[in-house]
Amino acid sequence: MRKLRRKKANRSASGPAVMTIVVMRLYIANNAPNSVRAIANLEAICKEHLKDNFKLEIIDVLEYPLRALADGILVTPSLAKMSPSPAAKIVGNLSDKRSVLHALGIPEPVA
Amino acid sequence: MNATKSAAHQLLPKIATGIPGFDELSHGGLPRYRTSLLKGGPGSGKTVFALQSLVNAARRRQEPGIFVAFEESTRQIVANAASFDWGLPALAGSKLFFLDAKLSPDVVKSGEFDLSGMLAMLKAKKEEIGAKWIVFDGIDVLLTLLQNPIAEMREIYRIRDWLADNEMNAAIITAKMDGAGSEIVNYGFMQFMVDCVIRFERRLEHGVALHRIQITKYRGSDFVAGEYPVSFGPAGMEVDAPEPAEIKQVASGERISAGFERLDKMLGGGLFRGSSTLITGVPGTSKTTLAGKFVEAACGRGERTLFVSFDESADRIARNLSSVGIQLKACVKSGLLRMYSARTETIGAEDHLVKLKALIREHRPRCMVIDPISAIAKAGGIAAARAVANRFIYLAKGEKITVMVTAINEGDEPETEATDLQISTIADTWIHLSYLIRSGERNRALTIIKSRGTWHSNQVRELVLSDAGPMLADVYTAGGEVLMGTLRWEKESEEKAKTLQRRTEFDHKRHELQAAEADTRARIKVLQQDLERQRLELEKYSSDNEARIVSSIDREQELRRIRSADPAGRAAIRIAAPLAKRRASGSSGNSGRKNKKDAQVAP
């Protein structure tokens, strides 16, 4: 079962206040290398920047191809940000952290 | 070599695309269960080819298909194809599935991605609708997004494996690439991966866009190599495949009129049905009039006819021809004659051919005129026009249409035509019209340069136009010069006077001879009468003589009886007796002479 749902309580922490919950869907292709990498990269980003303020659904396209098709997915891995608006779509294994943060609307921490 | 080739041909199954001309070129279509690559620059016709194949499969064989569009949106593709009569919107809802695989510019790219997800989706869709065909249109757009040659190669492999696992009747991949400046790094591998590579090209020649197609690879099959013109009509793309190398047209022995009697006589009885005639000449030499006369004669026989002209409206041509007694309007009205006038600017020769083909399909003519065929060379390259002119003639022959085309040549020498469209070599009959200027007059001369398979006159004739139509007059040569117009008229009058004089002299002589003959006859008659009279006279004389002899014998007998003579005398009497008897039966002719002999014996 690759369909994952993670929901964590909003836990105030250090850093800028991120009150809203980011809802995302990650479309992967089973254990294809890029897909595995994408999960790892996203989890790392979430852990670092969103703490528990996110909701992620991971959909295995090989298992639910017609759903992915209906969702307008083309390549894997693809990350769709559902809310808050604006919606965004990111393709690739999410190795470029900056572009992911930018697309998700997460302000980059000043080093 | 040949045997193995043909064996391979047997083994390799193919599937028809239904694109006119292409299936002939490829000897059957695309390789079945295999992948074909269509490559070429933008706007070269790759997408139309792919989509048309898909549409044909869905419409003719009820085979559903999937179209994956990487470059254009599905909506754009359907809208672009609306100019073709494919009924695409209806098909898109049932037999065809369009996947909009164009990555939105809003999509953020972060790291590598692959096609495994997409291929899983396509597999699911394929199973859902039972697709037999798949098109990946503009795969280069997707591959360049990978920004990595190794990744590109990997994804090409992935597609290949997918296609191998999901056996389709045919898979088509289109990519923008043109050998030299390819945007795809793994260009060579891409070509290796597929079983059939078709190259498309669009180029400008003298401001006219020309489309070309060429099969550059076909694994396990023979195909017609070389570049062929592609044209686009209402039914979609059409490849002008070459005619089969072997010409198999059946030659007809039937003769039809070339327009008027005198010309038919010069041609040894008219034109052969299904033959082609070329009329050349400088402007104003009545090429159109001759063609019009041919059309009028064809309609007169009740044959469907097509008159194609360029840059001049059909109505004007009909009006101009009516001034020389050629009435075409009634034929148009009855539906026998179709007149079509085309513009030459900006239309390439191949587009003209497509239009002509469509007209032939619509009207089904038995006779056809193109006036002038040289007009197709106006826009675009001469090479293309030359090829089109040739193909048109072959097309007409294949359809058994008797065709007459006119061509303007710049010089007055017919040979200059050879530098133009080069139709003269394939036309069956070649009539050349020229001007002869002599004594302040310009007169039209008609010569038959060639007429295959038939006797034809080698004489130059003067073409005379009147409101009764064109006619041909004999020309005279005097002192090595050809006489036409007024000079011909003078010569004709002179000849006429001479003839009259000769006839009078002859009549006179005949009368004389007749009189002499009658005279001789009369004289013979008189002589015959003389002869008869003389004969009768002679006869009469002979019988008198006999009578005299007989009476003298009688008298001697009487004398003997009276004198009681000896028996010797009796014998003489016995001889004489039969003579007397014969005389009594009234015999004539030489009996007189016989009697004379008897008479000599008797005494």
Boltz contact constraints between the chains, C-beta under 6 A:
constraints:
  - contact:
      token1: [A, 29]
      token2: [B, 116]
      max_distance: 6.0
  - contact:
      token1: [A, 29]
      token2: [B, 117]
      max_distance: 6.0
  - contact:
      token1: [A, 32]
      token2: [B, 116]
      max_distance: 6.0
  - contact:
      token1: [A, 34]
      token2: [B, 112]
      max_distance: 6.0
  - contact:
      token1: [A, 34]
      token2: [B, 113]
      max_distance: 6.0
  - contact:
      token1: [A, 34]
      token2: [B, 114]
      max_distance: 6.0
  - contact:
      token1: [A, 61]
      token2: [B, 117]
      max_distance: 6.0
  - contact:
      token1: [A, 61]
      token2: [B, 120]
      max_distance: 6.0
  - contact:
      token1: [A, 62]
      token2: [B, 120]
      max_distance: 6.0
  - contact:
      token1: [A, 65]
      token2: [B, 120]
      max_distance: 6.0
  - contact:
      token1: [A, 65]
      token2: [B, 121]
      max_distance: 6.0
  - contact:
      token1: [A, 65]
      token2: [B, 124]
      max_distance: 6.0
  - contact:
      token1: [A, 66]
      token2: [B, 124]
      max_distance: 6.0
  - contact:
      token1: [A, 68]
      token2: [B, 121]
      max_distance: 6.0
  - contact:
      token1: [A, 69]
      token2: [B, 121]
      max_distance: 6.0
  - contact:
      token1: [A, 74]
      token2: [B, 101]
      max_distance: 6.0
  - contact:
      token1: [A, 74]
      token2: [B, 118]
      max_distance: 6.0
  - contact:
      token1: [A, 75]
      token2: [B, 113]
      max_distance: 6.0
  - contact:
      token1: [A, 75]
      token2: [B, 118]
      max_distance: 6.0
  - contact:
      token1: [A, 76]
      token2: [B, 116]
      max_distance: 6.0
  - contact:
      token1: [A, 76]
      token2: [B, 117]
      max_distance: 6.0
  - contact:
      token1: [A, 89]
      token2: [B, 107]
      max_distance: 6.0
  - contact:
      token1: [A, 90]
      token2: [B, 108]
      max_distance: 6.0
  - contact:
      token1: [A, 90]
      token2: [B, 110]
      max_distance: 6.0
  - contact:
      token1: [A, 91]
      token2: [B, 107]
      max_distance: 6.0
  - contact:
      token1: [A, 91]
      token2: [B, 109]
      max_distance: 6.0
  - contact:
      token1: [A, 91]
      token2: [B, 113]
      max_distance: 6.0
  - contact:
      token1: [A, 92]
      token2: [B, 109]
      max_distance: 6.0
  - contact:
      token1: [A, 92]
      token2: [B, 110]
      max_distance: 6.0
  - contact:
      token1: [A, 92]
      token2: [B, 111]
      max_distance: 6.0
  - contact:
      token1: [A, 92]
      token2: [B, 112]
      max_distance: 6.0
  - contact:
      token1: [A, 92]
      token2: [B, 113]
      max_distance: 6.0
  - contact:
      token1: [A, 93]
      token2: [B, 111]
      max_distance: 6.0
  - contact:
      token1: [A, 93]
      token2: [B, 112]
      max_distance: 6.0
  - contact:
      token1: [A, 94]
      token2: [B, 110]
      max_distance: 6.0
  - contact:
      token1: [A, 94]
      token2: [B, 111]
      max_distance: 6.0
  - contact:
      token1: [A, 95]
      token2: [B, 111]
      max_distance: 6.0
  - contact:
      token1: [A, 96]
      token2: [B, 110]
      max_distance: 6.0
  - contact:
      token1: [A, 96]
      token2: [B, 111]
      max_distance: 6.0
  - contact:
      token1: [A, 99]
      token2: [B, 108]
      max_distance: 6.0
  - contact:
      token1: [A, 99]
      token2: [B, 110]
      max_distance: 6.0
  - contact:
      token1: [A, 100]
      token2: [B, 110]
      max_distance: 6.0
  - contact:
      token1: [A, 103]
      token2: [B, 108]
      max_distance: 6.0
